Amino acid sequence: MKEIMCALLIPFLGTTLGSACVFFMKKEMNLNVQKALSGFAAGIMIAASVWSLIIPAIDMSEEDNMGKLSFVPAAVGIMLGIFFLLILDKIIPHLHVNEEKAEGPKVSLKKSTMLILAVTLHNIPEGMAVGVTFAGVRSGETTITFMGALALAIGIAVQNFPEGAIISMPVCAAGTGKLKAFIYGTLSGAVEPVGALLTIWLSAYLVGIMPYLLAFAAGAMIYVVVEELIPESAEGEHSNIGTIGFAFGFVLMMILDVALG
């Protein structure tokens, strides 16, 4: 259990390190760098959704002798995860990251607060994803290994790095001190270990629907990619930078999952 607790903090560490960029970089991040990082994060999340969540969900269903219907829990879970994030997106007012960029470098504190809320909201499914995989490890599921779950945590930590910078640097540009901007960026990632622990606790009572939980987390992450990260990587003048970033992120996460899993 101690190893799992430490692993749950890995994604939060990624956000913290990214937020620390405010101490070393200019107040504005180069647009091409933002595109590349957004594409990179999208690639990691899609690969993580497939290898770490959807495929194990299908494998579990096959072990339950569902045969040709083993796709059902994964399909249902993915759709539930997407619609859950869609509903949260509608009922919780927040600023999309690409809307913040359209405002230019002088972002108001109000908009910065909404940006923090947006990233915090989108960190929830990432925490759930890490939590549900480690819950599978604890339950003794043979389709999920500790190293595979660790690979997911590392992959999400890597893609959390630019998210931390996307928070702290605009907040600093709005007039907040660097230390406070760093703290705000760090706190936006605090929901991940909390969400992971909550998911592990709940899964203890929901072992029978583990495939649905895995696919639910995948669907939520896919929603974030399609709604936020891909538009961010493709905005502005046409370029292939975001696509290249996506390719590197996807391949990196695939390698982590296969090599460690």
C-alpha positions in Angstrom: 0.0 0.0 0.0 2.9 2.3 0.7 4.2 1.9 -2.9 0.7 2.8 -4.2 0.5 5.9 -2.1 3.8 7.1 -3.4 2.8 6.3 -7.0 -0.4 8.3 -6.6 1.7 11.4 -6.0 3.7 11.1 -9.2 1.1 13.0 -11.4 0.9 15.7 -8.8 4.7 16.0 -8.9 4.5 16.6 -12.7 2.1 19.5 -12.2 4.3 21.0 -9.4 7.4 20.9 -11.6 5.5 22.5 -14.5 4.2 25.3 -12.3 7.8 26.0 -11.2 8.5 27.1 -14.8 7.2 30.5 -13.7 10.5 31.0 -11.9 12.7 30.4 -14.9 10.8 31.4 -18.0 9.3 34.5 -19.5 5.8 35.4 -18.5 4.5 34.3 -21.9 5.2 30.8 -23.4 6.0 30.7 -27.1 2.9 29.7 -29.1 4.6 27.0 -31.0 5.8 25.5 -27.8 2.3 25.6 -26.4 1.0 23.8 -29.5 3.7 21.1 -29.2 3.0 20.6 -25.5 -0.7 20.4 -26.0 -0.3 17.8 -28.8 2.2 15.9 -26.7 -0.3 15.8 -23.7 -3.1 14.7 -26.1 -1.0 11.9 -27.4 -0.1 10.6 -23.9 -3.7 10.7 -22.8 -5.1 8.9 -25.8 -2.4 6.2 -25.6 -3.0 5.9 -21.8 -6.7 5.6 -22.4 -6.2 2.7 -24.9 -3.4 0.6 -23.4 -3.9 1.3 -19.7 -7.7 1.5 -19.5 -9.7 0.3 -22.5 -7.7 -2.8 -23.3 -7.5 -4.0 -19.7 -11.3 -3.4 -19.4 -11.9 -5.6 -22.4 -9.5 -8.3 -21.1 -11.4 -8.3 -17.8 -14.7 -8.8 -19.6 -13.3 -11.7 -21.5 -12.1 -13.3 -18.3 -15.7 -13.0 -17.1 -16.7 -15.2 -20.1 -18.6 -12.5 -21.9 -17.3 -13.8 -25.2 -18.1 -11.6 -28.2 -19.9 -9.2 -25.9 -16.7 -8.3 -24.0 -16.7 -4.9 -25.7 -20.0 -3.9 -23.9 -18.5 -2.7 -20.5 -15.8 -0.7 -22.3 -18.3 0.9 -24.8 -20.7 1.8 -22.0 -18.0 3.1 -19.7 -16.4 5.3 -22.4 -19.8 6.9 -23.2 -20.6 7.4 -19.6 -17.2 9.1 -19.0 -17.6 11.4 -22.0 -21.1 12.5 -21.0 -20.1 12.9 -17.3 -17.4 15.4 -18.3 -19.8 17.0 -20.8 -22.3 17.7 -18.1 -19.6 19.0 -15.7 -18.4 21.3 -18.5 -21.9 22.7 -18.9 -22.9 23.2 -15.2 -19.5 24.5 -13.9 -18.6 27.9 -15.3 -15.0 28.0 -16.4 -12.7 29.4 -19.1 -11.3 27.1 -21.8 -7.6 27.4 -22.3 -7.9 28.5 -25.9 -10.2 31.3 -24.8 -7.5 32.5 -22.4 -5.0 32.7 -25.2 -7.3 34.8 -27.3 -7.3 37.4 -24.6 -3.6 38.0 -25.2 -0.9 38.4 -22.5 -2.8 40.7 -20.2 -5.1 38.1 -18.7 -7.4 39.4 -15.9 -7.3 37.9 -12.5 -10.9 36.8 -12.9 -10.1 35.0 -16.1 -7.0 33.5 -14.5 -9.2 32.1 -11.7 -11.5 30.5 -14.3 -8.5 29.1 -16.1 -7.4 27.5 -12.9 -10.9 26.0 -12.4 -10.8 24.7 -16.0 -7.5 22.8 -15.5 -8.5 21.6 -12.1 -11.8 20.3 -13.5 -9.9 18.4 -16.3 -7.4 16.9 -13.8 -10.3 15.0 -12.2 -10.5 12.2 -14.8 -6.7 11.8 -14.7 -6.8 11.2 -11.0 -9.6 8.8 -11.5 -7.6 6.9 -14.2 -4.6 6.5 -11.9 -6.8 5.5 -9.0 -8.8 2.9 -10.9 -5.7 1.2 -12.3 -4.1 0.9 -8.8 -7.5 -0.3 -7.5 -7.3 -3.1 -10.1 -3.8 -3.9 -8.8 -5.1 -4.1 -5.2 -8.0 -6.3 -6.2 -5.7 -8.9 -7.7 -6.8 -8.4 -11.3 -4.2 -10.2 -13.5 -4.8 -7.9 -16.4 -3.4 -4.9 -14.5 0.1 -5.0 -13.1 1.7 -2.6 -10.7 4.3 -1.6 -13.3 1.5 -1.0 -15.8 -0.3 1.3 -13.4 3.0 3.0 -12.6 3.5 3.6 -16.3 0.2 5.4 -16.5 1.0 7.5 -13.5 4.4 8.5 -15.0 2.7 9.2 -18.4 0.2 11.5 -16.8 2.9 13.2 -14.8 4.7 14.0 -18.1 1.7 15.5 -19.6 0.9 17.4 -16.4 4.1 19.3 -16.7 2.9 21.7 -19.4 -0.5 22.0 -17.6 1.3 23.4 -14.6 3.1 26.0 -16.7 -0.2 26.9 -18.5 -1.6 27.8 -15.1 1.3 29.6 -13.3 2.6 31.7 -16.2 -0.7 33.4 -17.3 -1.5 34.0 -13.6 1.8 35.7 -13.1 1.3 37.7 -16.3 -2.0 39.0 -14.8 -0.1 40.6 -12.0 0.2 37.9 -9.3 3.6 37.3 -7.8 5.6 34.4 -9.0 5.4 32.5 -5.7 1.6 32.8 -5.6 1.3 31.8 -9.3 3.4 28.7 -8.5 1.1 27.8 -5.6 -2.0 28.3 -7.7 -0.6 26.1 -10.5 0.4 23.4 -7.9 -3.0 23.4 -6.2 -4.7 22.8 -9.6 -3.1 19.4 -9.6 -4.0 18.6 -6.0 -7.3 17.1 -7.1 -5.5 14.2 -8.8 -4.2 12.3 -5.7 -7.4 13.1 -3.9 -9.5 11.8 -6.8 -7.3 8.7 -7.1 -7.7 7.9 -3.4 -11.4 8.4 -3.6 -11.7 6.1 -6.6 -9.6 3.4 -4.9 -11.9 3.6 -1.9 -15.1 3.4 -3.9 -13.7 0.6 -6.1 -13.5 -1.6 -3.0 -17.3 -1.7 -3.1 -17.5 -1.9 -6.9 -15.1 -4.7 -7.8 -17.7 -6.3 -10.0 -17.9 -3.3 -12.3 -14.1 -2.6 -12.6 -14.2 -2.8 -16.5 -16.8 -0.1 -16.5 -14.8 2.1 -14.1 -11.6 1.7 -16.3 -13.5 2.6 -19.4 -15.3 5.5 -17.6 -11.9 7.0 -16.8 -10.8 6.5 -20.4 -13.9 8.2 -21.7 -13.4 11.2 -19.4 -9.8 11.6 -20.6 -10.8 11.3 -24.2 -13.3 14.1 -23.7 -10.6 16.4 -22.4 -8.3 15.6 -25.4 -11.0 16.3 -28.0 -12.6 19.3 -26.2 -9.4 21.1 -25.1 -6.0 19.7 -26.1 -6.5 19.0 -29.8 -8.1 22.5 -30.5 -5.2 24.1 -28.6 -2.6 22.2 -30.6 -4.2 23.2 -33.9 -5.2 26.9 -33.3 -3.7 29.8 -35.1 -1.8 29.5 -38.3 -1.7 26.1 -39.8 1.3 24.0 -38.7 2.1 20.4 -38.0 3.8 21.1 -34.6 0.8 19.9 -32.6 0.6 16.7 -34.7 4.2 16.0 -34.2 3.8 16.6 -30.5 0.9 14.2 -30.5 2.9 11.5 -32.2 5.8 11.7 -29.7 3.4 11.7 -26.8 1.4 8.7 -28.1 4.5 6.7 -28.8 6.2 7.5 -25.5 3.1 6.4 -23.5 2.8 3.3 -25.6 6.4 2.4 -24.9 6.0 3.1 -21.1 2.9 0.9 -20.9 4.3 -2.0 -22.9 7.8 -1.9 -21.5 6.7 -1.5 -17.8 3.4 -3.3 -18.0 
